């Protein structure tokens, strides 16, 4: 899935504009050479020299905060306040999460799992997130925070 940068500006160039902006080949080669950055190290975020990576988080608060960014698209409440996250463990630079859904047939399940994985892998020091879906114990509204219950009108 490709995320669109909200700050990016899309420009539409009409064919007539292209003809008037075509430099000759010598000018194009000079411009390309001048705009090409000097070669250097490229950080991909993938496995590399561990000394270059930030240290992994020391407590689960950072990971919980990352998971709070994941919103159930049907209920419009984050998955932590809904009580969907059961367990978080960190093994070196890999975080393991056990979570559930409000219903085993939840149509938003794959989207929620993918967003949870992406959110955790953006945390500095985390290289990989493994999300494991569990259905036991089954989710109930009693697992929600008071704020989530208030939002849904459950008293």
C-alpha positions as CSV (number, residue, x, y, z in Angstrom):
1,X,0.0,0.0,0.0
2,X,1.4,3.4,-0.9
3,X,0.8,6.3,1.4
4,X,0.3,9.7,-0.2
5,X,2.3,12.6,1.3
6,X,-0.2,15.3,2.2
7,X,2.4,17.9,1.7
8,X,3.1,16.8,-1.9
9,X,1.8,18.9,-4.7
10,X,0.4,17.3,-7.8
11,X,1.2,19.2,-11.0
12,X,-0.6,18.6,-14.3
13,X,1.5,19.5,-17.3
14,X,-0.3,19.7,-20.6
15,X,1.4,18.4,-23.8
16,X,1.8,22.0,-25.2
17,X,3.7,22.9,-22.0
18,X,6.1,20.0,-22.6
19,X,7.1,21.2,-26.0
20,X,8.0,24.7,-24.9
21,X,10.1,23.3,-21.9
22,X,12.2,20.8,-23.8
23,X,15.9,21.7,-23.4
24,X,18.4,20.5,-26.0
25,X,20.3,17.3,-25.1
26,X,23.5,19.1,-23.9
27,X,21.5,21.4,-21.6
28,X,19.6,18.4,-20.2
29,X,22.9,16.5,-19.5
30,X,24.4,19.4,-17.7
31,X,21.3,20.0,-15.6
32,X,21.1,16.3,-14.7
33,X,24.8,16.2,-13.7
34,X,24.4,19.3,-11.5
35,X,21.3,18.0,-9.8
36,X,22.6,14.5,-9.1
37,X,23.6,14.2,-5.4
38,X,27.0,12.9,-4.5
39,X,27.1,9.2,-3.7
40,X,26.9,8.4,0.0
41,X,25.5,5.9,2.5
42,X,21.8,5.3,2.1
43,X,19.8,4.3,5.3
44,X,17.0,1.9,4.3
45,X,15.7,1.2,7.8
46,X,16.4,-2.5,7.2
47,X,19.0,-4.7,8.8
48,X,22.4,-3.0,8.9
49,X,25.1,-2.1,11.4
50,X,23.3,-2.4,14.8
51,X,25.5,0.5,16.0
52,X,23.7,2.8,13.6
53,X,20.3,1.9,14.8
54,X,18.6,3.7,17.8
55,X,18.3,1.5,20.9
56,X,15.1,-0.4,21.3
57,X,12.4,1.0,23.7
58,X,13.0,0.2,27.4
59,X,9.3,0.1,28.3
60,X,6.1,-0.7,26.6
61,X,4.6,2.8,27.0
62,X,6.1,3.9,23.6
63,X,4.7,0.8,21.9
64,X,1.2,1.4,23.5
65,X,1.3,5.0,22.3
66,X,2.1,3.8,18.8
67,X,-0.8,1.4,18.9
68,X,-3.1,4.2,20.1
69,X,-2.7,5.7,16.7
70,X,-4.5,2.7,15.2
71,X,-8.2,3.5,15.0
72,X,-11.0,1.0,14.5
73,X,-12.7,2.4,11.3
74,X,-16.1,1.3,12.4
75,X,-16.1,2.5,16.0
76,X,-13.6,5.4,15.5
77,X,-11.8,4.5,18.8
78,X,-8.2,3.4,19.1
79,X,-7.5,-0.3,19.5
80,X,-5.9,0.2,23.0
81,X,-8.9,2.0,24.5
82,X,-11.2,-0.7,22.9
83,X,-9.2,-3.3,24.8
84,X,-8.2,-5.2,21.7
85,X,-4.5,-5.4,22.7
86,X,-3.9,-8.3,25.1
87,X,-0.1,-8.6,25.3
88,X,3.1,-6.8,24.2
89,X,6.5,-8.3,24.4
90,X,9.8,-7.0,23.1
91,X,12.6,-9.5,22.0
92,X,15.7,-7.5,21.0
93,X,14.3,-5.3,18.1
94,X,11.2,-7.3,17.4
95,X,7.9,-6.6,19.1
96,X,5.3,-9.3,19.5
97,X,1.7,-8.3,20.0
98,X,-1.3,-10.5,20.9
99,X,-4.6,-8.9,20.1
100,X,-8.1,-9.6,19.2
101,X,-11.0,-8.1,17.3
102,X,-14.5,-7.0,18.5
103,X,-15.8,-9.9,16.4
104,X,-14.1,-12.9,14.7
105,X,-15.8,-11.8,11.5
106,X,-14.7,-8.2,11.8
107,X,-14.4,-6.9,8.2
108,X,-11.8,-4.3,9.3
109,X,-9.5,-7.0,10.8
110,X,-6.8,-7.1,8.1
111,X,-6.7,-3.3,8.0
112,X,-6.3,-3.0,11.7
113,X,-3.6,-5.7,11.9
114,X,-1.6,-4.0,9.0
115,X,-1.9,-0.5,10.6
116,X,-0.8,-1.9,14.0
117,X,2.3,-3.5,12.4
118,X,3.1,-0.3,10.5
119,X,2.7,1.9,13.5
120,X,5.0,-0.3,15.7
121,X,7.6,-0.5,13.0
122,X,7.8,3.3,12.9
123,X,9.0,3.3,16.6
124,X,12.7,4.1,16.8
125,X,14.6,0.9,17.7
126,X,11.9,-1.5,16.4
127,X,12.8,-3.4,13.3
128,X,9.9,-5.8,13.1
129,X,6.4,-6.2,14.5
130,X,4.6,-9.5,14.7
131,X,0.9,-9.3,15.3
132,X,-0.8,-12.5,16.4
133,X,-4.6,-12.6,16.4
134,X,-6.1,-14.5,19.3
135,X,-9.8,-15.1,20.0
136,X,-9.4,-16.4,23.5
137,X,-10.5,-14.8,25.8
138,X,-13.2,-13.3,23.6
139,X,-13.5,-9.6,23.5
140,X,-16.3,-7.9,25.5
141,X,-17.2,-4.3,26.1
142,X,-15.9,-4.7,29.6
143,X,-12.4,-4.5,28.2
144,X,-12.9,-0.9,27.0
145,X,-11.6,2.1,28.9
146,X,-14.2,4.4,30.5
147,X,-13.5,7.0,27.8
148,X,-14.2,4.5,25.0
149,X,-17.5,3.5,26.7
150,X,-18.5,7.1,27.1
151,X,-17.7,7.7,23.4
152,X,-20.0,4.8,22.4
153,X,-22.7,5.7,24.9
154,X,-22.2,2.6,27.0
155,X,-22.7,3.3,30.7
